[in-house]
Amino acid sequence: MMTASCLVGGNMLRTIRGLAFTIPVLSILALGGCSHTGDSDDPAAQQPEEQPVELIYNQAADALDARQYREATRLFEDVERQHPYSQWATRAELMAAYASYKDQRYDEAVLALDRFAELHPGNKDVDYALYLRALCFYEQISDVARDQAITMESLQAFEALTRRFPDSPYSRDANLKLDLIRDHLAGKEMEIGRYYLNRGQVNAAINRFVTVVKNFQTTTHVPEALHRLVEAYLTLGLKDEATRIAAVLGYNYPGSKWYGYSYKLLDPDQRRKIVEDRNWLDKTVDSLFKPD
C-alpha cells in the first residue's frame, strides 16, 4: 500500500477547527423540563432535544483528537442534522468525511466528499475535498501484481484536482503523487508485457511495452520498455523495427544499462546505422514518444 502524508494535519485542519475552539464550550445544559413517565404518543416528545451547535462541534473535535473516528463522524453529522443552516454545518460535512478517511472507511468518505463538492461547488475548501477524495483511492493502491482499478481512480481524482485548481497548495502534493501513480501503472504494464514475452506471445507483449513508451514516458520504466521492444522485434525477425527502437533508446538514454543490453543484440550493420545515420533518428524520436 502506498502511504501519504495528509496535508490536513497542517494549516487547513487548524483553520477549520480553530473556529470551533475560539467559541467557549457552553456549560452543562439542562435538557429537561418536566420528566415524563410512561409512553407518549406525541412524536415531538420522542425526539432527542436539540443541543447547541458549538457544543456538538467541540465534542466531535475532541473525539477526533482522541482517534475515536466513528464517534467523531457521528457527532459531525449531528451538527449538520440538528443545525443545517448554521455556519458550522458546512465545516462539519467536511470534517465528517475526514473522520471517515482517518478510520479507513474510504467508501463512506468518498461518498461524503462527493456530496460536499456537489452541494458547495464554490466553497473555499473544495480543493481540499477533492484532494482528500483522491487520497482515499491513493492509500488503497496495492502492489503491481494485483488489479489496478483503484490506481486508475486515484490517477483520475488527482488529475481532476490539478486541472481544476492548478494553483492550490494541495495540487503541488498531488503532482508528486501523480508521478508515483504513473510509475506504478507503468510497472504493471511492464509486468504483463514481460509475462507475454516470456511465453512467446510477442505481439501482446509489444502492445504493453508501446503503452509504457507512449503514455508513461516520464516514468523510470521507459528504458526497459524500449529494450524489451528491441527483443520482441528481433524475435519476430523485424530487424529494421528493432534498429529503430534501439536508436531511440540510445538517443534518449545513452548511459542506460538497457541500451547496453540492446546494443549487444544488434548485428554490425544495425550498429552502424545507429551510429552513422542521424536523419531518420530524430523523426523516429518524435513519432515514438507522441502520447496517444
N, C-alpha and C positions, 0 to 999 in steps of 0.2 A: 504494500500500500504506500502511495506517496503521502508525505506529510506536508503540512503547510502552516506557516506562522500567520495566524489570522490577525489582520490589522485592527480588528475590533477591540483588541486588548489595549490599544493606544488611545489617541485623542478622540476618535469617534465615539467609543463607548463612554468615555468620561464626559463627553459633551451631552450625550443622551441622558446618562444617569445623574450628571451633576445637577440638572434642574430638579431632579427628584429630591436630592438631599439638601437643597437650599431651602426647601419648604419644611418647617418643623413637623415631625410626626405628631399628629393630634394625640392628646391624652386619651386614656381609656374611655370609650364612649359607652353609655348605657344604650343598649339596643332594645330596651324593654318597652315601657308602657306596662300595662297590666298583663300579668300572665294568664293564660287560659288553660283550662283543663278539658280533657276530652277532645273529640274530633270536631272539626269545624267544616262547614260546607262553604265557607267564604273563601274563594280562590286567593284573594289578596292576603288572607291570614296565613296561607300555606307557603307564601313566597318568602325567601330569606330577605331580611331588611337590608336595604342598600347601605354600603359603607362609604365613607369619604374617599374620594379618588386618590388623594395623597397617601392615605394610609395603605390602601391596597398596593399602590405602585411601590412604596417603600418596602412593604412586605415581600413583594416579588423580587425587588433588587437584593434584599437580604438573602432570600432563598437562592438567588443566582450566585451570590458571593459564597454561599455555603455549599455550592455544587449540588444543590437539590433541584435539578433541572426540570423534572416533571412538575414539581410544585411551583417553580418559577413560571413555567409555561401556563399553568392553570391560573395563577394569580394575574399575570399579564393579560390573559384572555378575559379575566373578570373585569379588569379595568375597562376594556372595550365594551363588554357586555353591559356593565352597570352604568357606564358613563360614555356612551358612544359619541357624544358631541363635545366632549371636553378636549382641552389641548393635550391631554395625556393619552388619549385613545390611539392616535396615530403612532406615537412613540411606542406604546405598549404592543401594537401589532408587530412592529419590527423586533422588539425585544423578545416577544414570544417565539418568533421564528429563530432568533439567535439561541434561545434556551434549548429549543429542539435540536438545533445544529450541534450545540455543545454536548447534548445527550446522544449524539449519533443517530437520531431519528431523522434521517436525511429526507425521506419521502414527505414526512409531515412538514419539515422546514421548507422544502421546495414549494409545496402547495401554499403555505402561508406567505412565502416571498412572492410567488406569482400573484396572489391576491393583493398583496401590498402594492406591487408595481401597477396592477390594473386599476386599483381604486385611487392611487395617489401618483399619477404619472408625472406631476410637476413638483413633487416633494423633493426637498434638498438632499434627502438621503436615498434616493432611488439608485444612484450609482453604487452605494454600499449594498443595497438589497440585491442588485444584480451580481455584485462581487461575491456576496455570501452564498447566493444560489449556485454560482459556478464552483465555489469551494465544496459545496455538498456533493457534487459529482467528482471533483478532483480528489477528494480524500477517500473515495471508493475505488480508485484506479488500482487494478491488480497487475500481476506480472504479465509479460507478453505471451505466455503460454495459454492465457485464458481469453475469453471473448472480450472485445474492446469496445462494445457498445457504450459503456459508461464513459470511456475515454473520449469518444466522439461527442457525447453530451457535454463533457467538460470543455472540450475544444470550442464547441459552438457557443456555450454560455460565456466563456471568456472573450471570444471574438465579438459577441453582441455587446458586451460591456465596453471594450476598447473602441468599437465602431461608434457607439452612441455617446460615450464620454471619453474621448481621447486624452483630455487634459486632467482627468480625475486622478487623485493620488492612488486610487485602487487600480487604475489602468496600468500604472507603472509595474506594480507587482503582477498584474495579470499578464503582461507581456513576457515577463520572466517565466511564468508558469506555462505560457503558450509554447515557448521554446522547448521546455521539458516534455510537454504533451506531444508535440510534433515528433520529437526524437523517439518517444515511446511508441507512437504509431508507426514510425518508420522501422523501428526494431521489430514490430510484429510482422510487417511486410517482408522484412529480411528473413525472419524465421520461417515463414511459409515458403518463400522463394527457395531457400536452401533445402527445405524438405522436398519440394518438387524436383529440384535439380539433382539431388542425391538419388531420386527414384526414377530418373530418366524422363520425367515429364517436363521437357525442356521449354516448350512454348509457354506452359503455365508459369514456370519459373521466370521466364523473360518478362512476362506481364507484371509480375510483382516487383522485379528489380527496376523496370522502367517507371513504375509508380513512385518508387523512392526517389529516383533521379529527378523526375519532373515535378512532383508535388511536395517533396520534403528536402529540397536542395540545400537548405541551411543546416541540416542535421549532420551528425557525426557518421551516419551510415552511408553517405553517398559514395565515398571512395571504394568501399567494399562492393556496393551495388554495381558500380561500373566494372570492377574486376570480374564479378560474377557474370555480368553480361558478356564480357570477353570470353570467359569459359563457355558460356552457353552457345554463343555464336560459333566458336571453334568446334564445339561438339556437333553442331548442325552442318559443319563444313562451309559456313558463310565467312570466309576469310576477310573479305572487304569490310563487312559489318564489324567484325572483331577488331580489325585495324583501326577503323573509325572510332570505336569506343575507347580503345587503348590510347589513341591520340588525345581524346578528350580528357581521359584520366591523367595522362602525363602533363597536359597543358595546365590543368587546374590543380593537380596535386602532385607536383614533380618529386617531392620528397617522401611521398607516402609509400609504405611497405606494399600496399595493394598495387601500386604502379610497378614496383619491382617484380611482384608475382606475375602480373600480366605481361611484362616485357619478356620474361623468360619463356612464356608460352608462344611467343611470336617467332616466325621464321625470319631469316636475314632480310628478305625482300620487304616484309612487313615493317621491320625495324627501320629500314632505310626510308620508307615512306613517312614514318612518324618524324624522323629527324630532318629530312630534306624538303618535303613538300608542305609548305605552310598555307598556301592559298585556300585550299579546301577546308583546312583545320578550323579557321576562325568561323566559317559558316556552320560548320558542324557544332561548334560550341553553342552558337546562338540557337540553333534549332533544337538541340538535345536538351537544353536547360530551360526551354519555354514551358511553363506550367500549363496544365490543362485548364 
